[in-house]
Amino acid sequence: MKKLGLLSKLIIGIVLGIIVGLIMNKTQSNFVTKMLGAVIGTYTSLFGNLLKFTVPLIILGLITPGIADLGKKAGKMLTFTTALAYISSIIAGFFAYAVGKILIPMLLGGIDARKLTGEIKTETIFNSVVPLDLGQIMGAMTAIALAFVIGLGLAYSKEETLKNIVFEFKDIVEKFLNKVIIPFIPFHIAGLFAKLAGDGAIIPVIQVFSVLFAMLIVLQILCILAQYTVACIYGKKPYFKSIKNMLPAYLTAIGTQSSAATIPVTLEATGKNEISDDVKDFVIPLCANIHLTGDMITLTLGAMGILYLFSPVGATIPLALGIQYILLLGVAMVAAPGIPGGGVMTALGLLGSLLGMTAPQQALMIALHFSQDSFGTATNVTGDGAIAIIVDERNKRIGN
């Protein structure tokens, strides 16, 4: 039997969690229900604590080597491509923010979220029996600042020992994510949805997820169309043919959920758009790790929707805070690894420290991100082809 992918496990976890929670909601006085509630409450509490504890480590482990590695590859084409990827990312973020500001109150305004006001309730049967608080070695914003200081320092340092330590630490963090955090996330999400259903608050969450999922797919497609409009005008390429040539990469990414794993197909598809070999061979592998517009849209619009759901007054993210979040998120996405879940894991620090998301709210954000990760990744790799068109044309005009 074929091994289930993460998305399949998440869907199964959500469905089973809702079913178990609904049953528990009707049998709260039962001894078995109380015991199961204690188990679920304890597991979600402990895993949430572990997730909170690892956020600074994830930031340091993933962002620091990303910045240091960019410095080692210094050159005009790298500088231009990185700047272009960042600009593309923050434009996608601001696009999602603007749409969210207008549509979220309209589409989510009628949802009754009174039971979710402020926080997910963990009453009676879902209380943890192990009141453990691991804390953090440092705040998320401190970790981001430290990652930049160390990363920039290593980028211009000739000391290889420190660089090796940083990259080995990155390997440790990625292994911890792949072997511990990500495999156990479906159980955490299942427990969270069981608590939501058990507390009678599952309906508004399902409504919000449905609306946000549909909005995300539409915005990601519009983002691709906008990217190729700019790229094809600048690069004098046929618009529809250029997009058509990238469809194999888009469809492959839906299956792999990894920009890095889709690189061979993306390279072949980009070549059909008559991009020079030196440009596509440089831009595509680089952008697989630094150009995550699909993640930007999801992490911006998703955060707005979830925070709106939990807000006692139905408020979206204020403009000043939204600008700060998107600018920092763009930097985080440039440094984030192009692996399944890399974007949301790197963004957890900003979601918590800057936007004030609680651990349960962050868990919902993780669930939403993973549920659409196939389409987000497809948006990322297809957008890489647009970046390649612009870089190739720029090189033809002024040289690299």
N, C-alpha and C positions, 0 to 999 in steps of 0.2 A: 504493500500500500504506500502510495506517495506521501512523503512527509508534509504535514500541513504547514503553510506559510504563516507568517506573523499576522497578516490581515485576517486570514481564516480563523486563527486562534482568537483574535480579538472579537470577531463577530460572534463566535460560539460563546466566548466569555460573557459578552454583553447580553446575549439572549438568555443564557442559563442564569446569569445574575438577576435579570429582571424576573424570570419565572420563579426562582427561589425566593426573591424578595417579596413578590406578590403573595406567595404561599405563607411566608413568615408574617406578612402584614395581617393575615386573617387568623393566625394562630399564635399571637404574641404571648399568651399566657401558658403555652405548652412548654414543658421542661426542655424537650429536645430543641425547640425553637430558640429558647433562651441560650442554650449551650452553643448552638450554631451561630447565633448572633454575636456571642462573646468571641468565638473563633474568628469570624469575619472582621469584627471590630478590631481585634488584636492584630490580625495580619495586615489589614490596611493601614493601621496606625504605625506598626513597625516598618513596613515597606515605605510608607510615606516619610518616616524619619530617616531611613537609609537614603532615599532619594534626595531629601533636603541636605543631608550630610555630604553627599557626593557632588552636589552642584558646583561648589568652588573647585573641586578636583577636576571635574569635567571641563570647566572653563580653562583652568591652567593647563590641563593635559592636551586640549584640542586647539585652543587659540594660540598659545605661546609658540608651538612648533610651526603652526601655519604662518605666522608673521615672520618667524626666523627663516623659514624655507623660502618665502617670497624674497626676502633680502638677499639670499644666496643666489637667486636667479636674476639679479638686477640687470636691467637693460631697457631700452626704449620701448620695445614691443611689450615687455612685461608690465612696465609702468602704465602704458596706454590701455592694455587689456584689463588690468586690475582696476584702473580708474573707471573704465567703461562698465565693467561688471558691477562695481559699487553704485554708479549712477543709475544703471538699469534696475538694480535691486531696490534702491530707495524710491525711485519713481513708481515701481510696482507697489511698494508699501504705501506711498501717499495716495495712489490710485485706489487701493483697497480701503484706506482710511476714509477718503472722501465718499466713496460709495457706501461704506458702513455708516457714516454719519447721517446720510440721507435715508438709506433703506432700512437699517436695523430698527429704528423706532417705529417705522411704518409696518414692517413685516413681523416684528416680535412684540410690538406694543400691546397686542391683545392676549398675549400668553399670561396665564395666571401663575406667577412665580412667587407668590407670597410665602410659601413654605421654604423657599430657598433664600429668602432675604438675608443677606449678610454672609451666611455659611450653610453648607450642607449640614443638616441636623444629624447628630449621632446619639439619639436618645435611647434610653433603657437597654434593649437587647443588643445594641451594636456598640456598647461601651467596651473599650480595651481593658483587659485585665492585667496588662503589663504597661504601666505608665512610664515609658522610657522616652527620654528626649536626648538625642545624640548631639544636638547643636551643630554648629559649623565651625571650621577652623578659621574662617574669615567670611565677611559679607560678600555677596555676589559682585557688587560694584567694585569692591576692593580687589577681588580676584581678577576682574576684567582689566583694571588699571595695572595690576602687577603683571598680568600676562603681556600687556603691551610694553611695559618697561623692560621686562626680560627678553621678550621676542625681538624688539628693536635693538636691544643691546647685543644679542646673539647674531642678528643679521649683519652687523658691522664688526663683529669680533672674529679673530682668527683662531680663537681657542676652541678646538674640536671636542675636548673632553666634556665641557659643559653642554655643547650642542648634542652630543651623543646621549647624555643623561636626560635632556629634555625629550628627545625623540624616543628613548626607551620608556620614559614615563608616559608618553603618548600611547605607546603600544600596550602598556599596563592598563591605562584608562579604557582604551578601545576593547581590550579583552574582558575587562570588568563589565563594560556595557553589553557586550555580545554574549557573555556567559552567565551573567547574574541579572542585571537590570532588565534588559529587553526580554529574555525568556520568562521572567516572572511578572512582567507588566500585564499580560492577559488575566492573571489571577487577581492582580490588584484592581484592574478595571472591572472584573466580574464582581469583586467584593464591593466596589464603589456603587455599581448599578444595583446590586442587591440591597444596599443600604438606602439608595434613593427609592427603590420600589417598596421596601419595607416601611419607609417613613411616609409613603403615599405621595412622593414628589417626582415620580418618574415621567409623568405625562408632559410637564413643561420642558424637561430636558430632551425628550424625544422630539418634541416640536421644534425646539431650538436647533438641535443637531440636523434635522431634516432641512430646515430653511438655510442654515449655514452651509451645509454640504452642497446644496444646489447653487447657492450664490458663489461658492468657491470655484466650482467647475466652470461656471459661466465667466467669472472674472479671469481665471487662468487662460481660457481660450481667447478672450479679448486681449489679454496681455501679449499672447503669442502674435496675434494679428497686428497689434500696435508695433511690436518689436520688428516684425518683418516689413511693415510699412516704412518705418524709418530706415532700416537696413537696405531695403531694395531701392528706395529713392536715392540714398547716398551711394550705394554700390552699383546702381544702374542694372539691377537684376530683375528678371520677370517675377512678379509678385506671387502669383498662384503656383507657378512651376517650382519656385524656391520652397514654398511651404509643402507642396506635394512631395518633393524630394526628401523632406525631413520626416515624412510620416512613418517610415520603418523605425526610425529612432524613437519617435513618440510611442509607437505601439510596443516596442521592445521594453522601453522604460516602464510602461504600465505593468509588465510582467516581472521585471527585475527589482523594481522599487529602489534602484541604485544608479545614480549618475555614473559612478566609476565603472560599474559592471556593464554599462551600456556603451562605453567609449568605442569599442570596435565598430559597432553599428553606426554610431554618431559620426565617426570618421568617414565611413563609406558614404553615408547620406550627404555629409557636407561636401565631399569630393564631387558629387553630382551637380553641385551648384557652382562648379568651376572655381573653387578656391585653391590657391596654390598649396602644394604639399607642405612647404615649410611653415605656412601660416596655420593650416588645419592641424598639423601634427603638434604644433605648439599650443594653439588656442583651445582645442577641444579637451585634452587632458587637464589643462589648467582650469578651464571654466567648469569642468565636472566637479571641481572642489570649491570654486569661489563664486560661481554664478547660480544662485538658488532663488530665482524670482518666484517660483511656485511656493516655496517655503515662506518667503516674505509675505505673499498674499494671505496664506493660511494663518501665519502667526500674527498678522495684523488684524484681519477680519475676524478670525476665530477668537482672539483675545477680546475684541470689542463685543462680540456676541455673548460670550460667557460672562464677562463683567456686567454687561447690560442685564442679563438674566438674574444675576445675584444682587444688583443694585436695588436698594430700597426705594429709590426714586426714579428708577429707569433711566439712569444716566450713562452716556457713552464716555469714552476717554476724552478729556479736555484737549484742546488743540495744542497748547504748549507742551503738555506731557506726551501727546501723540507724536509731535515732531521729535522730541528727545528720544522717545522709544524707537522710532523708525530709523533715525540716524545711527543709533547704537546697534540696533538689530542688523542694519546693513553691514556694519563692520563685523559683527558676530557671524553673519552668514558667509562673508568673504573668507573668514578663518575656519568655518565649520567643515567637517569632513563630508564628502559626498557618499555617505553610507546610509542605509535605512535608519531613520530616526535621528540622524546626525544634526539636522536643523533644529528640531524641537528640544533635543537634549542640551545643545549649546545655548538655546534661548531661555532655558528654565531660570537662570539667574536674573535675567531682565524681567521675566514675567513675575517673579516673586518680589525682588527688591524694588524695581521701578514702578510696576503696575499694582503691586500689593496683592497679587493672587495668593490665596491660601493653598496648602497642599492638596486638598480635594479639588479645588478649582484647576490647579495645574494638572492633576490627573485627568480631568475632563479635557483639558487642552491637548494632552498627550493622546487620548483616545480619538479626538477629532482629527488630529494631525495624522495619526497612523491610518485612520479610516480612509483618508483621501490621498495618502502618500503616493500611491501609484500615479494619480493624475498630476500631483505636484511635481514628482520626479520627471514625468513626461514633459511638463511645462519647462522645467529646468534645462533638459537636454535639447529640446527644440529651440529654446532661446539661445543656447550656445551656438547654434548654427547662424543665428542673426548676428551675434557678436563676431563670428568668424568673417562674415561678409564685410562688416564695417572695418575690421582690422586689415583685411586683405586689400580693400580699396584704399585705405589710408596709406598702406605700404607702397602701393602703386603710385600714389600722388607725391609722397615726400620721402619714401624709403624708410627702413626701420632703424 
